[in-house]
Amino acid sequence: MSRLFAIALTALTLVGSASLLSACNTVAGAGQDVSATGHAVTNGAEKLKPTGP
């Protein structure tokens, strides 16, 4: 792997991580984000579940 590619990959990873972490300022905020995503998936699955025989 070239040195320039490694630097670019590291910079991209840091920028991506910073943007994700800024969305939830605390660990509790991250937990709320994950919980909200779980609820959305559950609700979507319930809507698609077949009804009755």
C-alpha positions, -999 to 999 in steps of 0.1 A, spaced: 0 0 0 15 33 -9 21 59 17 -2 85 0 -31 59 -1 -26 51 36 -27 88 46 -58 93 25 -75 63 40 -66 74 75 -79 109 69 -112 96 54 -117 73 84 -111 102 108 -135 125 90 -161 98 88 -158 89 125 -160 126 135 -192 131 116 -208 100 131 -197 109 166 -209 145 164 -244 132 157 -246 118 192 -227 138 218 -227 112 245 -228 74 249 -265 78 260 -272 97 228 -256 69 208 -278 44 226 -309 64 218 -299 65 181 -294 28 180 -327 22 198 -346 45 174 -331 26 145 -342 -7 161 -377 6 166 -379 17 129 -368 -17 117 -393 -34 140 -422 -12 128 -412 -17 92 -412 -55 97 -446 -54 114 -461 -35 85 -448 -62 60 -458 -92 81 -486 -112 64 -520 -112 81 -540 -143 89 -543 -175 69 
